[in-house]
Amino acid sequence: MALLIFLLTIIISLLSPMAAAKFPITWPKHHVHVRNELGGGKQLLVHCKSADNDLQVHYLSIGEEFSWHFKAEVLIAHTLFWCYLAPDGGHHASFDAWTEDIGRRYEVKHNSLFWIARDDGVHLNKNVFWMHWKQGRRNEGRKEELLIDRNMLLSK
């Protein structure tokens, strides 16, 4: 019984936030790519971020790609990156671009995910349709309110 209590004490102390900050355990480097494959010469607005890293707004021309890499921390918190994409002034998509679950299920060689913007919506790794474009335009961020186009309101 004393051995069990001793082992539990060691495990709990290793999992504490202070121990995790001193000895972070990381997984291999992960790579996320966002590519513009829209038709008609449309420019794609891309804004991706995590709780700790704002990757800023990027404008991608046809065929251009924005990418980043990171190491996911295991003990402190779960890594999450989300992205906001807008192919024009009236449509957008907002989605989790990397979570542990998405990475585990969909990463391809070299721990990479490829998000592709096409006219019908957002695709993952070329062959997985992820979501359609949504009506309206949001601020570049995960939790801001949907901004409804003034013209859409006036037409009703």
C-alpha positions in Angstrom: 0.0 0.0 0.0 2.8 2.4 0.8 4.4 1.7 -2.5 1.2 2.5 -4.3 0.8 5.8 -2.5 4.5 6.6 -3.3 4.0 5.9 -7.0 0.8 7.9 -7.1 2.6 10.8 -5.5 5.3 10.7 -8.1 2.8 10.5 -11.0 0.7 13.4 -9.7 3.8 15.6 -9.2 5.0 14.8 -12.7 1.6 15.8 -14.1 1.3 19.0 -12.2 1.4 22.3 -14.2 4.7 23.3 -12.7 6.4 20.1 -13.6 4.9 20.3 -17.1 6.3 23.8 -17.5 9.8 22.6 -16.6 9.7 19.4 -18.6 7.3 19.8 -21.5 6.7 16.7 -23.4 6.2 17.3 -27.1 5.2 15.3 -30.1 7.0 15.5 -33.4 6.7 18.7 -35.5 3.3 19.1 -37.3 2.8 21.0 -40.5 -0.4 22.8 -41.6 -0.8 24.2 -45.2 -3.6 26.3 -46.6 -3.8 26.5 -50.4 -5.9 28.7 -52.8 -7.4 26.6 -55.6 -10.4 28.9 -56.2 -11.5 29.6 -59.7 -11.8 32.9 -61.5 -8.7 34.5 -60.1 -10.2 35.0 -56.6 -7.9 36.0 -53.8 -8.3 34.0 -50.6 -8.1 35.8 -47.2 -6.6 33.5 -44.6 -6.3 34.1 -40.8 -5.2 31.3 -38.6 -4.3 31.3 -34.9 -4.1 29.4 -31.7 -4.6 30.6 -28.1 -0.9 31.5 -28.1 0.0 32.4 -31.7 -1.8 34.7 -34.1 -0.4 33.9 -37.5 -1.8 37.2 -39.0 -3.9 37.8 -42.0 -2.6 36.6 -45.4 -4.0 37.1 -48.9 -3.3 34.2 -51.3 -3.5 34.4 -55.0 -4.5 31.3 -57.1 -2.0 28.5 -56.4 -0.3 30.2 -53.4 0.0 28.5 -50.1 0.4 29.6 -46.5 1.9 27.1 -44.0 3.3 26.9 -40.5 4.7 24.2 -38.2 4.6 23.6 -34.5 5.2 21.0 -31.8 2.1 20.0 -29.8 2.5 20.1 -26.1 1.1 17.1 -24.3 1.0 17.8 -20.5 0.1 21.5 -20.3 -2.8 21.8 -22.7 -4.2 20.5 -25.9 -2.9 22.3 -29.0 -5.6 23.9 -31.2 -5.2 26.0 -34.3 -8.3 27.4 -36.1 -8.6 29.2 -39.4 -10.9 31.8 -40.9 -11.0 31.8 -44.8 -12.9 34.2 -47.0 -12.9 33.8 -50.8 -14.9 37.0 -51.4 -16.9 39.7 -49.6 -20.0 37.5 -49.1 -18.7 34.1 -47.9 -16.5 32.6 -45.3 -15.5 29.4 -43.5 -14.2 29.1 -39.9 -13.0 25.8 -38.7 -10.5 23.9 -36.4 -7.4 23.5 -38.7 -5.4 21.3 -36.2 -6.5 19.4 -33.1 -5.0 16.2 -31.8 -8.0 14.3 -33.2 -7.8 15.9 -36.6 -4.1 15.3 -36.7 -4.4 11.7 -35.6 -7.1 10.9 -38.2 -6.0 12.9 -41.2 -2.3 13.8 -41.2 -0.4 12.5 -44.2 3.3 12.0 -44.7 5.6 14.1 -42.6 2.8 14.9 -40.1 1.1 17.3 -42.6 -2.4 18.6 -43.1 -3.4 20.3 -46.4 -6.4 22.6 -46.3 -7.6 23.6 -49.8 -10.0 26.3 -50.7 -12.1 25.6 -53.8 -15.2 27.1 -55.2 -17.5 24.6 -53.4 -15.9 25.0 -50.0 -13.0 23.8 -48.0 -11.3 20.4 -48.6 -8.7 18.5 -46.5 -5.9 16.6 -48.2 -7.4 16.9 -51.6 -10.0 14.1 -51.2 -12.0 15.0 -48.0 -14.7 17.6 -48.4 -14.8 19.4 -45.1 -17.4 22.2 -45.4 -19.3 24.6 -47.7 -18.8 28.3 -47.6 -21.2 30.1 -45.3 -23.1 33.2 -46.2 -22.0 36.5 -44.8 -18.6 37.7 -43.6 -17.1 37.5 -40.1 -14.3 39.4 -38.5 -11.1 37.5 -38.7 -11.4 35.5 -35.5 -13.1 32.5 -34.0 -15.6 34.1 -31.6 -16.6 37.4 -33.3 -20.2 37.9 -34.4 -21.2 37.3 -38.0 -21.2 40.6 -40.0 -24.2 40.6 -42.3 -23.6 42.3 -45.6 -25.6 45.6 -45.7 -26.9 44.8 -49.2 -28.3 41.5 -48.0 -30.3 43.3 -45.3 -31.6 45.9 -47.7 -32.7 43.3 -50.2 -35.1 41.6 -47.7 
